[in-house]
Amino acid sequence: MHHAVPLITTIAAAFGMALLLGFLAARLRLPPLVGYLMAGIVIGPATPGFVADAEIAAQLAEIGVMLLMFGVGLHFSLNDLLAVRKIALPGAVVQMAVATALGAGVATWWGWSVAASIVFGLALSVASTVVLLKALESLGQLESVNGRIAIGWLVVEDLAMVLVLVLLPPLAGALAVAGAVAGPSPEVAASGAAPAALWWTLGQTLLQVAAFVALMLMVGRRVFPWLLWQVARTGSRELFTLCVVAAAVSIAYGSAQLFGVSFALGAFFAGMVLRESEFSHRAAEQTLPLRDAFSVLFFVSVGMLFDPLVLVAQPFKVLAVVGIIVVGKSLAAALLVLLLRYPLNTALTVSAGLAQIGEFSFILAGLGLALGVLPAAGQSLILAGALISIALNPIVFAAIEPALRWVSQRPALARKLDRLDDPLAELPQSTAAKYLKNQVVIVGYGRVGQGIAQALKSRGIAFVVAEENRELVERLREEGQATVLGDATEPATLIQAHIADARLLVITTPQTLEVQQMLATARSLNPALRVVLRSHNTEEAALLEHEPATTVFVGERELARAMTEHVLQHVAAPTA
């Protein structure tokens, strides 16, 4: 019998306790995630009894973060990231600035130093990508426009935090001049505050990140899909899964060691380059159980860091921290999204996704503590805020639908928030007649939608695109394509696309609940309408195929051609 097996002991304790408490949470109609966090507290050092190895748990959790981010990359192309840059880039930067100011302001009021206040505020400004992914997956919105905007927003935040983590040691010397809580550490004193050194560090970091991105886009996009194809040709399921996992973990580790990029971002870009392979959907399916298992360890490791005594010792400070994370940061994000002329449902989804903090906050807090610029109380408050906000996040997401219904019952408010007078929400008066009758309506302009649109265009068949991505609609309008901005589950969007006179509706968004709403709306406006749509799995397809005059295709790239051919069979080129 081997007694010194901390790895096995930690895994067994984490999974066993997470299963028990996750099951109890589900029976109490709470998210299982709450049970996972409580499992971490139970096996953590702050509670009596068995104590798991926190260092091993943290490393296992890091693997979970890698695999989750890799899975996101498999469904998120560079084009998707560029498509949301006009909202994700300014939105993330401004939101981080607002949240940092709120956190720093509260910390200054508590009597903390300038250095401690800024680090504390930065730790509250960045959300956990892992928590967001789990929430979007549970809602089936991982590939929706709102989901892509939220993910793009957090990718920008992660990139910003990479710079913060690299620049904090040299900046700590300058910040310590204002007076650190416990005096500057030797690392701070040695770091200096020379402006030239700071600019050199910043430039070096930007070059490293740029080199990594360029390498992945120019080399990785060719090498790794080719490698996946070679392994797939062997016919071995085990080798295929091993190749996918090895690519995810190896690229993540290599990016951190060679380019200073975080494990999470490295894994994300690994998924993006492997998405170029025709086996990307298979890779996502076969790694899903592994990703789910290790993601549980992430939440358990968060719980292990938490000391419940902070709730008793500093309840008002904890309440202030949670208020900044859940309320202040979310309101700032929602207002920014609305100011950028995106609809209310997008604003609520993004703000709900940002109403928590996670892995980067822990890393920054630990670094600030090591440098002597953040007091131990700051780290405790950050952990408390993370645990509570993560536990509340499913409830925040669940509040989106009631909030939308409440707004919809007040037409004046709904008109103002959703900007129903937006010129992109309706076809221009100058739209040609061929787009208004006997046309094809395409909902969603992703890879599948673009392929179908190109096939229709090459045959002279008129079509109207309904799309939620504002930047994409603006580009299509500039190209002369008839396009409507809006959510196709709303009657107003389909009415503007003239669905009542259309001959075919093509739905390329795979979210089943949204598709059912679109079908109900479209059929109420055009009962004889024929529909072609896509789904991600056979269970959803079987549910949707019961709809009359409906053809369902399962998959993405490999079935996009078949879906396009089916569409072309049911439409004919317009006569002169």
N, C-alpha and C positions, 0 to 999 in steps of 0.2 A: 504494500500500500504506500503510495506516494502522498506525502502530506504537504510538501512545498510546491503547490500548483496554483499560484495566484491567478494566472490567466483563466484556467478552467473554473476556478472558484468564483471569480468575478463574473464570467459569462453566465454560469449557472445561476448565481444569485440574482443578477440583473434580469435575465429572461424570466426566471421563475416568479420573482416578485412583481415584475411588470405584467406578466400574464394574470396573476391573481388580482392585483389592484386595478389593472385595465378592465378586466371582466366585471369587477364590482362597480367601477365607474360607469360602464356601459349599462349595467342593470339599473343604476340610479339615473339613467338618461343623461349622463354627463359624457363628454368626449373621452375616449380611452386615453388620450394624451395626458389628461389630468392624473390618471392612474399611473402612467409611466413616470411623471414627475414625482408623485408621492413615493413610488418605489425607490427612486434615487435618494429621497430624504430618509427613508427607512434603513437603507443599507449604507448611508453616508456616515461621516464621523460626528455629525451633530446630534445623533440620536443613540441611545444605548443599544447594546447587543452587537450583532455581527457588523463589521465594517469592511466593505469591499475595497480593493485597491483602486484609489481614485485616478492614479496616473495611467494604469492600464485601461480603465474605463474611458478616460479622455482620449486615448489613442484609438480605441475601438470606435468611439463616437466620431473621430476624425475620418475614419474609413467610411462610416455612414454618410458623412457630409460629402465626401468625394463621390460616392456612388450616386447619391441623390442629385448632385450638381451635374454629374455625367449624364444621368437620365434626362435632365432638363435640356442639356445641350443636344441630345439626340432628337428632341422635338423643337429646337429653337435654332434657326439658321442665322447666319450673319445678316442676311437680308431682313429677317425679322427684327434684329437688333437695330439695324440702320433705319428701318421703317418707323420705329418709335423714338428715334433720337431727339426729335424736336420737342417731345414732351418729357422723355426720361432724363435727358441731360440737364436742362434748366430746372426741371422739377426736383430732381434729386439734390442738386447743388443748393437751391434756395431752401428746400425743406430741411436739409442738414444744417444750414446756417441758422434757420429759425429755431430748430430743436436745440442746437448747441447754445444759442443765446438764452433760451429758457432755462436749460440746465445750469449754465454758468451763472445766470442771474440768481437762481435759488441758492446755489452753493455759496455765492458771494454774500448773500443775505445771512447765511449760516455762519459767516466769518471765515470761510476758507480762503486760501491764497488764490491769486490770479491763475497760477499754473494748475492747481488742483481743480479750480472751477472750469477751466477750459477743457481739461481732460475728461472731467465728469460729464460736461455737456456733450462732448463728442461721443462718449460711450452711449449716451441716451439717444443719439441722433440716427444710428444705423440699425436697421431691422435684421432679423434672422431670415436668410434665404430658405433654410430648411423648414422653418415653421410656415412660411408662405407657401412653399411647394406642397406640403401636406394639406394645407387648407384648400388650395386650388384643386388638388387631386380629388379631395373628398367632395368638392362641389362640381367636379367635371369641367372646370374652366381653365385647365392647364394650357390648352391650345386656343382658347378664345382670345379675342382682341384685348379684352380687359386683362386677361392673364398675362399676355405677352407684354403689355405696357407695364404691369406690376413687376414682372421678372426683369425687364429691361431697366426699370427704375432701380431695382436692388443690385443689378450688375454694376451700374454706375456708382452706387454707394460702396460696393465692395472694392471697386478700383480706387475710389477716393480714400478708403480706409487703408489700402495697401500703402498709399503715399503717406498717410498720417503715421502709420506704424514705423515706416522707414525714417521719417523726418523728426519724430518725437525725441529720440536721444539727442541729436544736435540742438534741437529747439529748446530742450529742457533747461539748458544752461541759461538761455535768454529769459525764459519764463521764471526761472528761480530767482532772478534778480529782483522780481517783485515780491519775493518772500515765500518760500515753500513752507508747508505745514511743519515738517520736521527737519528743515534744512536740506540743502542739496546733497545727494549721495555722491560717492567718489566718481560714479559714472557720469553724473551731471557735471561735476567740477571739471572732469577731463574732457567733456564734450566741447566746451567753449561755446562762443556765440558769434564767431566771425561770419559776417554775411557771405563772404566768398565761399566758405565751407558749406553753408546752407544751400547756396545756389548750385554748387557742385554736386551735393547729395541729391537735390531735386532733379537735376539734369541726368545724373547717372540712373536714378530710379526710372525716370520716363523713358530713357533709352533701353533699359532692360525690359520694361513692359512692352515697348514697341517692338523690340527684337523678338520677344516671345510670340507676340501676335503675328508678326510677319512670317516667322518660321512656321507657325501652325497653318497659316493661310496658304503659303506658297509651297511648303513641303508636306505638311501633315495632311492636307486635303487630297493629296495624290497617293502618299505612301500608305496611310492607315486603311482607307477603303480597299486598296489593292490587297493589303495583307489580310483583311477580313474575307475578301473574296477567295483568296488562296486557301484559307482555313476552311471556309464553307464547302469548298470542292471536295474535301476529304469525307464529307458526310457524317462526321462525328459531332454529335450535339455537345459532348463534354469539351472537346477542343474549341468549338465555337464560343461557348460560354466563357471558357478560360481565356481565350483571346480578347474578348470584350472586357472582362474584368482586369486583365493584365494591362491592356491599353489604358483603361481609366486610371488605375492606381499608379502605373509607371509614369504616364505623362504628368499627372498631378505632382508626384514626387520630384520628377526631373525639373518641372517648372519652378518649384519652390527652391530647389538646390542651385539651379543654374541662373535663374532670372529673378529670384526674389519675389515671385508671384505666389499668392496663397494657394494651398492645396485645392480649395473650393473653386477658385477661378481656373486653375490648371485643368481640373476635371471637367469643368464647364466647356472649355475650348476643345478638350478631347472629344466630348460628345458632339460638338458642332462639326468637327472635321469628319467624324465617323458617320454623321448624318448624310454625307455625300454618297455613302454606300447604299445600294438597293436593299441591303439587309438591316437597315437601321431599325425598322419596326420590329423585326425578329430579335435584334439585340436588346431593345427596350423590354420586350416581353420576357425574355429568358433571364434577365438580370433583376426583374421586379421583385421576386421573393427575397433575394439577397439585399436589395436596397431597403425593403420594408423592415427586415430583421435588424439591420445595422442602424436604421434611423431610430428605432426604439432605444438603442444604446445611447444615442445623442441626448434624448430627453431624460433618460436615467442619469447620465453624467451631469446634466444641469441640476437635477434634484440633489445630487451628492454634494454639490458646492454650496448649497443653501443652509444657512443656520437659522432655524425658526425663532431663536431668541431675539433677533433683530426686530421682529414684529412687536415684541413686548418692550424692548429697550428704546426704540425710536419709531413709534407708530406714525407720528405726523410726518416725519421725513419720508418714510416709506410711502405714505399716501401721496405726498407731493411728487415723488418720483413716478409712481404709477399714473398720476394725473398728467404729467408731462408726456409720458410714453403713449398712453391710451387716448388722451383727449387732445392735448396741445399739439403733438406731432401730427395726429390724424386730421385735425381741423386745418392745419397749415397745408397739408398735402391735398385735401379735398378742395380748398379754395384755389390752390395753384392749378389743379386740373380743370376746374370750372373756368378760371381766367384764361386758360389756354384753349377754351371753347370746345371742351369735350363734354359728353353727356353726364348726367347725374349718376347713372349706374357705374360708369367708369370711375368717377370721383370717389364713390363709396367703396368700390372694390379696392382701389389703390390705397385709400386711407385705412381700410380695415387690415390690409396686408402689412401696413407699416406700424400698426398699433401694438408692437412688441419689439423686444431686442433679444439678441442671441450671441452667437459665437464670436463675432468681431468685438462685441462689447466686453466679453470676458478677457479676450486677448489684450485689448487696450488697457483694461483695468489692471491686469497683471503686470503689464509693462510700466504703467504709471506708478504702481506700487514699488516695483523694483528700482525705478529711477528716483524714488523719493519725492515725487511731485504729487502723489495722490495718497491721502491717508487711508488707513485700513478700513475706517468707517465708510469711505467712498466705495470700496470694493464690495462691502457687505450690502450697501444700499443698491448698487447696480445689480447684484445677484438677486436680491429680493424683488426688484423691479422686473427683472427678466422672468423669474418664476411666475409671478402673479400675472404679468402681461401675457405670457405664453398660455397660461391656464385660461385666461379670459378671451383669448383670440378667437376660439371657435364661437363663442357667444357673440362677439362683435361681428363676425361674418354672418351669423344667423340673423342679425338685426337688419341686414341690408334689405331683404325683401319687404319686411314690415315698413321700413322707412320709405321705400319706393312707393308702396301702396298708399302710405299716408300722404306723400307729396302728390301722387296722382289724383287724390280726392280733392285737392285744392288747385284748380286749373290755373289761377293767376300765378301761384308760386311755381307750379310745374312748368309753365310757359317761360318764366324767368330763369329757372335753374337749368332746364333742358335746352334752352335757346331754340325754341321751335321756329323762330323766325330766321334761323341760320340759312343763308342762301344755298349752302351745300346740301341742305336737307330736302331740297326739291329740284326737279329738273328745270333747267332754264327755259324761258318762253321760246327761245330760238331752237329748241330741240327738234330735229327732223321727225317727220311723221312715222318713219319706219321704226323708230324706237318706242312708239306709243301704242302700236297695235300689232298683234301677231308676232311679237318679239319673244326672245328667251330672257328670263330673269335669272341672273346668277347671284346667289347669296354667298358672300365670302370670296376674297380674291387672293387666297394663298397659292401654294404650288399647284394644287388640283384645279382651283378656279382659274388660274392663269393659263394652264394647259388647255382647258375647255374653251376659254375665251379666244385663244390664239387659233384653235381649230375652227371655231365659228367665224372669226374674222377672215381667215383665209378663204372661206367659202362664201363670203358676202352675206352672212346671216346676221341680222341685227340682234343685239342683246343689250340689256341694261344691267349694271352691276350695283348691288346693294352691299355696302361695306361700312364698318364702324371705325376704321382707322382713318382719321382726318387727313393725315399726310398723304396716304395712298389715294384718297378721293381727290385731293387737290392735284396730285400728279396725273391721275387719269383724266380729270377735267381739262388740264393743260394739253393733253394728247388728243383731245376731241372725243373722248369716250363718254357716253351717257352713263352717269354714275350718281347714285343717291347715298348720302351720308345718313346712317341711322341703324337702329337695331331692328332686324327683320321680324322679331317677335311682336313688334308694335305695328298696328294696322296702318299708321300714318306713313311708315317707310315703304311698305308694299303698295300702298295706294299711290305714292309718288312714283314708284317704279311701274305703275299702270299694270298691276298684276291682273286686274279684271279682264283685260283684253289680251293677256299673254297666252302663248300656246304651250309653254313649257317652263317649269320652275326647276332650277338646279340648285340644290343646297349642298355646299361643300364643307360646312362646319360640322364636326362630328359629335357635338354635344347633344345627347338624346333628348333631354328635357326641352332644350331650346328648339330642336327640330320639331318636336311634337307641337309646340306653341306656334311655330311658323306654319306648319301644315294646317292647323285649325284656323289660323287667320287667313291664309291664302284660300282655303276651300270655302270660307264664308264669303269671300269676295269673288271667287271664280270656281263654282262647284265642279265644273267639267275639266278643271286643270289637271294635266299630267305632271308628275313629279319624279325627279331623279335625285337621289341623295346618297351620301356616304355615311358609313359608321365605322367604329374601330373594332368591334367584336361581333361574333355571331349571335350572342344573346340579344344585344341591342338591335341587330339587323332583323332577327325574328320578330321582335316586338313591332318594329316599324313597317315590316312587309305586310302586316294586316291592313294597313291603310289602302283604300282603293286607288287604282291607277298610279301606283307607286313602285318604283324599282330601287332596290338598295344594293350598294356595293360596299364591300368590307375591305379596309386597308387604306393605303395611301399611294405611294409611287407606283408599285407594281400593278395596281388596279386603276390608276388614273387613265391609262390608255383605253382600257376596256370601258370605263365610264364615259370617256369622250366619244368613243365609237357608238355607244348606245345613244348618247344625246344626238349625234349626227343622223342616226337612223330615224329619229322621230321628228326631225325638222328638215325642211327643204329650202334651198336658196330662194329668196324672194324673186318673183317675176318682175320684169322691167315695166 
